[in-house]
C-alpha cells in the first residue's frame, strides 16, 4: 500500500463489532498469536500471517511496533505454493503406470486414481518454494475503518477471513451510499458519480464547490475507462490523452456508457493528489501523495501519521464529492438543472 513511501493502492473497510474492554492487551495477544510462521507448513498451498509493516522479517512485534497513535499498522503476509497443471498431469500418469506395474494391475479404480493424484500433488507441493506477497493494513481503531493494500478480490477474501479469525471482528467493504436508499434506476451509483464528476470538473474550469468547505480542484488526466452493461455483456472503451480532452470519451457517453475508472488530480487545501479511481468499488489505485516537509529520519511514527492524514484527506474529499452528487441526483434539481447542463456539455 505504501504507508512509509511511494504510491498507495487500497480497499477501504468498515470494522463491525464491539472492541474488548482491555483492547491494548487484546490486540497484542491476538496479533502475535496469528503472526506469520512457516513452521510445520509442509504440503500447504497457502500460509497466512501478520508481520511488521516496515520489516517483513519481523513477526515478533517487539515494543508493540504495530501501534501508531490511534492506528494499528501491520502487513499481511500470504505465501502461496502452486503446482503447474501440466507437471501434475505428467507425474500422476507416471505414478499410475508405476503403481499398476508394481501391483500387476490392468486398470485402476476411481478411488485408487484419486489417492495417487493426491499423493503426487502433496509431494510436488512439499518440494515447491512458496511465493510470498505482502499487503499493508492500516486500522483506525476509534474510526472503525481500515485500509487494506490490495484491490484483488481473491486477496481481499483471504484478508477478510483472516482478520475475522485474528480479532473476532467482521469487516465489510466501505461504500459511501446505503444500498437501501438508492433507487432502482441507479443500479451503479459509483459510475454515475464519476461520470457526473467529469462533467462538473469541466463545467467550472476544474473547480467544484463543496458546501461548508469551499472549492476543490478536479482534473481528469491521461486515462478514462467507460463501460456499459455488466459481466460478459459489458462493452468497454478506454480513452487516453493529455487531460482526457477526448472526443472518443464523450462519444461513448452519448451512447449510454458511464465512466468506471479515471486518473484524477485532486486539489484541496493547498494540497494536490493524483490517483486512479475505481467507481464500482470506490477504491483508490496508485494514489500519489504530496511530498511532505522533510522530517527527522528517525521519526517513523511522524512520517506514518502524516501520510495517514493525507490519505484520509483524499478519501474524505471524494466522499464529500459523492455526497454532493447524491444530493443532486435524488432531488428535482437533477432533471431541471444537471441533466440539461450535461447534455449541453456533451453537445459542445
C-alpha positions in Angstrom: 0.0 0.0 0.0 2.8 2.4 0.7 2.4 3.7 4.3 6.0 4.6 4.5 6.7 5.8 1.0 5.6 5.5 -2.6 2.1 5.4 -4.0 -0.8 3.7 -2.3 -3.4 1.3 -3.6 -6.1 0.2 -1.1 -9.6 -1.0 -0.4 -11.4 0.6 2.5 -13.5 -1.4 5.0 -15.8 -0.7 7.9 -15.0 -2.7 11.1 -18.0 -4.2 12.8 -18.4 -5.4 16.4 -17.6 -4.1 19.8 -13.9 -3.9 20.9 -12.8 -5.8 24.1 -12.6 -3.7 27.2 -8.8 -4.1 27.5 -8.1 -3.5 23.8 -4.3 -2.9 24.0 -3.7 -6.3 25.7 -6.2 -8.0 23.4 -4.6 -6.7 20.2 -1.1 -7.5 21.5 -2.1 -11.1 22.2 -4.0 -11.7 19.0 -1.6 -10.2 16.5 1.2 -12.3 18.0 -0.9 -15.4 18.1 -1.7 -15.0 14.4 1.8 -13.8 13.4 3.3 -15.4 10.3 5.1 -18.7 10.9 6.4 -21.1 8.3 6.9 -23.9 10.8 5.0 -27.2 10.1 3.7 -25.9 6.8 4.8 -28.8 4.5 2.3 -29.5 1.8 0.2 -26.4 2.4 -0.9 -24.4 -0.6 -1.3 -21.2 1.4 0.3 -19.7 4.6 -1.1 -16.5 6.1 0.0 -14.4 9.0 0.8 -10.9 10.3 4.2 -9.2 10.1 5.6 -5.8 10.9 4.7 -3.4 8.0 8.1 -1.9 7.9 10.1 -5.1 8.4 8.7 -8.1 6.7 11.0 -10.4 8.6 9.7 -9.2 12.0 6.8 -11.4 13.2 7.6 -10.8 16.9 6.2 -7.2 17.2 8.5 -6.2 19.9 7.6 -2.9 21.7 4.1 -3.1 20.1 5.5 -1.6 16.9 2.1 -2.2 15.2 0.7 0.6 17.3 0.9 4.2 15.9 -1.2 6.6 17.9 -4.8 5.5 17.3 -3.9 3.2 14.4 -2.9 -0.4 14.1 -0.4 -0.8 11.2 0.8 -4.2 10.0 1.4 -6.3 6.9 -0.5 -9.4 6.0 1.9 -12.0 4.5 0.4 -14.6 2.2 2.7 -17.4 0.9 1.3 -19.5 -1.9 2.5 -22.7 -3.4 1.3 -23.9 -6.7 1.8 -27.0 -8.9 1.7 -26.4 -12.7 -1.2 -28.4 -14.1 0.9 -29.9 -16.9 3.5 -31.1 -14.4 0.9 -32.6 -12.1 -0.7 -34.4 -15.0 2.6 -35.9 -16.2 3.7 -37.0 -12.7 0.3 -38.6 -12.0 0.5 -40.6 -15.2 3.9 -41.8 -14.3 2.8 -42.7 -10.8 -0.3 -44.6 -12.1 1.9 -46.5 -14.5 4.4 -47.4 -11.8 1.5 -48.5 -9.4 -0.1 -50.8 -12.0 3.2 -52.4 -12.8 4.0 -52.9 -9.2 0.6 -54.4 -8.4 0.2 -56.2 -11.7 -3.0 -54.4 -12.5 -4.5 -53.7 -15.9 -6.6 -50.8 -14.7 -7.2 -48.6 -11.6 -10.4 -47.9 -9.8 -11.5 -44.3 -9.3 -10.5 -44.3 -5.6 -7.0 -45.5 -6.4 -6.5 -42.8 -9.1 -7.7 -40.1 -6.6 -5.3 -41.4 -3.9 -2.4 -41.4 -6.3 -3.2 -37.9 -7.6 -3.4 -36.5 -4.1 -0.2 -38.2 -3.0 1.6 -36.9 -6.1 0.2 -33.4 -5.7 1.2 -33.2 -2.0 4.7 -34.3 -2.8 5.1 -31.7 -5.5 3.7 -29.0 -3.2 6.1 -30.1 -0.5 9.1 -29.7 -2.8 8.0 -26.4 -4.3 9.0 -23.0 -2.9 6.2 -20.7 -1.7 5.9 -17.3 -3.3 5.4 -14.6 -0.7 3.3 -11.5 -1.0 2.8 -8.6 1.5 -0.2 -6.3 1.9 -0.3 -3.5 4.3 -3.1 -2.8 6.7 -3.9 0.5 8.5 -6.7 0.2 11.1 -8.3 3.3 12.6 -9.5 1.8 15.9 -11.6 4.8 17.0 -12.9 5.4 13.5 -13.9 1.8 13.0 -12.5 1.7 9.5 -9.4 0.2 7.9 -7.4 0.3 4.7 -6.1 -2.9 3.1 -3.4 -2.7 0.4 -4.9 -4.7 -2.4 -7.8 -4.5 -5.0 -7.6 -8.2 -5.8 -10.9 -10.0 -5.0 -9.0 -13.2 -4.1 -6.6 -11.4 -1.8 -9.3 -9.4 -0.2 -11.3 -12.6 0.5 -8.2 -14.0 2.3 -7.8 -10.8 4.3 -11.5 -10.7 5.5 -11.4 -14.3 6.6 -8.1 -14.0 8.4 -9.0 -10.7 10.0 -12.1 -12.3 11.4 -10.1 -15.3 12.7 -7.4 -13.0 14.2 -9.6 -10.4 16.0 -13.1 -11.9 16.0 -14.3 -8.8 14.2 -16.0 -8.6 10.9 -15.2 -6.2 8.1 -17.4 -5.0 5.2 -16.2 -3.1 2.2 -16.9 0.7 2.6 -19.3 2.4 0.2 -20.4 6.0 0.7 -24.0 5.1 0.0 -26.7 3.0 1.6 -28.0 0.4 -1.0 -31.5 0.6 0.6 -31.7 4.4 -0.1 -30.6 4.2 -3.8 -33.5 4.0 -6.3 -33.6 1.0 -8.6 -33.0 3.3 -11.6 -29.5 4.0 -10.2 -28.0 0.4 -10.2 -24.4 1.6 -10.4 -24.1 4.8 -8.4 -20.3 4.9 -8.5 -20.3 5.1 -12.3 -22.9 7.8 -12.3 -20.9 9.7 -9.8 -17.7 9.5 -11.8 -19.5 10.5 -15.0 -21.0 13.5 -13.2 -17.7 14.4 -11.7 -16.1 14.5 -15.2 -18.8 16.8 -16.4 -18.6 19.1 -13.3 -14.8 19.2 -13.4 -15.1 20.8 -16.9 -18.2 22.9 -16.3 -16.4 25.4 -13.9 -12.9 25.1 -15.3 -11.9 22.3 -12.9 -13.4 23.7 -9.8 -16.2 22.1 -7.7 -17.7 23.8 -4.7 -18.4 21.6 -1.7 -20.9 23.3 0.7 -19.4 24.4 4.1 -15.9 23.7 2.7 -15.3 25.6 -0.4 -13.8 24.9 -3.9 -11.8 21.8 -4.7 -10.0 21.3 -8.0 -10.8 18.2 -10.0 -9.0 17.4 -13.3 -9.3 14.2 -15.3 -5.9 13.1 -16.6 -4.5 10.8 -19.2 -6.9 7.9 -19.0 -10.7 7.3 -18.7 -12.5 4.0 -19.0 -16.1 3.9 -19.9 -18.4 0.9 -19.9 -22.0 -0.2 -20.5 -23.6 -3.3 -19.1 -22.1 -5.8 -16.7 -20.2 -9.1 -16.9 -20.0 -10.9 -20.3 -22.4 -8.4 -21.8 -20.3 -5.3 -21.0 -18.7 -3.1 -23.6 -15.6 -1.1 -22.6 -13.9 1.9 -24.1 -10.5 3.1 -22.8 -9.5 6.7 -23.7 -6.0 8.1 -23.3 -4.8 11.6 -23.9 -3.5 14.7 -22.2 -6.1 15.9 -19.7 -8.5 13.4 -21.2 -9.7 16.0 -23.7 -11.1 13.2 -25.8 -14.0 13.2 -28.2 -14.0 9.4 -28.1 -14.9 9.5 -24.4 -17.8 12.0 -24.9 -19.0 9.9 -27.9 -19.1 6.9 -25.6 -21.1 8.9 -23.1 -23.6 9.9 -25.8 -24.2 6.2 -26.5 -25.0 5.5 -22.8 -21.7 4.4 -21.4 -20.6 5.5 -17.9 -17.2 6.2 -16.5 -15.9 3.3 -14.5 -12.3 4.3 -14.0 -10.3 7.5 -14.4 -7.0 9.1 -13.5 -7.7 12.2 -11.4 -5.8 15.1 -10.0 -7.5 16.5 -6.9 -6.5 19.8 -5.3 -7.7 20.8 -1.8 -6.4 23.0 1.0 -3.2 23.8 -0.9 -2.6 20.0 -1.3 -2.7 18.0 -4.5 -3.2 14.3 -5.0 -3.1 12.2 -8.1 -4.8 8.7 -8.3 -6.7 6.3 -10.4 -10.3 6.0 -9.1 -12.3 2.8 -9.4 -16.0 3.8 -9.5 -17.8 0.4 -8.8 -15.7 -0.3 -5.7 -15.0 3.3 -4.7 -11.3 2.4 -4.5 -8.0 4.3 -4.9 -5.2 2.9 -7.0 -1.7 4.4 -7.2 -2.5 7.3 -5.0 0.4 9.8 -5.2 0.6 11.9 -2.1 2.1 15.4 -1.9 5.8 15.5 -0.8 5.8 16.4 2.9 8.2 18.7 4.6 11.4 17.0 5.5 11.3 15.2 8.8 13.9 13.6 11.1 14.8 10.2 9.6 14.2 8.5 12.9 10.7 9.9 13.3 9.0 6.8 12.0 5.6 7.4 13.6 5.5 11.0 12.5 6.0 10.0 8.9 3.3 7.4 9.1 0.8 9.7 10.7 1.5 12.4 8.1 0.8 10.0 5.3 -2.3 8.6 7.0 -3.6 12.2 7.4 -3.1 12.9 3.7 -4.8 9.6 2.7 -7.8 10.5 5.0 -8.0 13.9 3.4 -8.1 12.5 -0.1 -10.8 9.9 0.9 -12.8 12.5 2.8 -12.8 14.8 -0.2 -14.0 12.1 -2.7 -16.7 11.0 -0.2 -17.9 14.6 0.2 -18.0 15.0 -3.6 -20.1 11.8 -3.8 -22.4 13.2 -1.1 -22.9 16.3 -3.2 -23.6 14.2 -6.3 -26.1 12.0 -4.5 -27.9 15.0 -3.0 -28.4 16.5 -6.5 -29.1 13.1 -8.1 -32.0 12.4 -5.7 -33.5 15.9 -6.0 -35.8 17.6 -8.6 -32.7 19.7 -9.4 -31.3 16.7 -11.3 -33.9 16.8 -14.1 -34.3 20.6 -14.2 -30.6 21.7 -14.0 -28.0 19.0 -14.0 -29.2 16.8 -16.9 -29.8 19.8 -19.3 -26.3 21.1 -18.5 -24.7 17.7 -19.0 -26.5 17.4 -22.4 -25.2 20.8 -23.4 -21.6 19.8 -22.3 -21.8 16.6 -24.4 -23.0 18.5 -27.4 -20.2 21.1 -27.3 
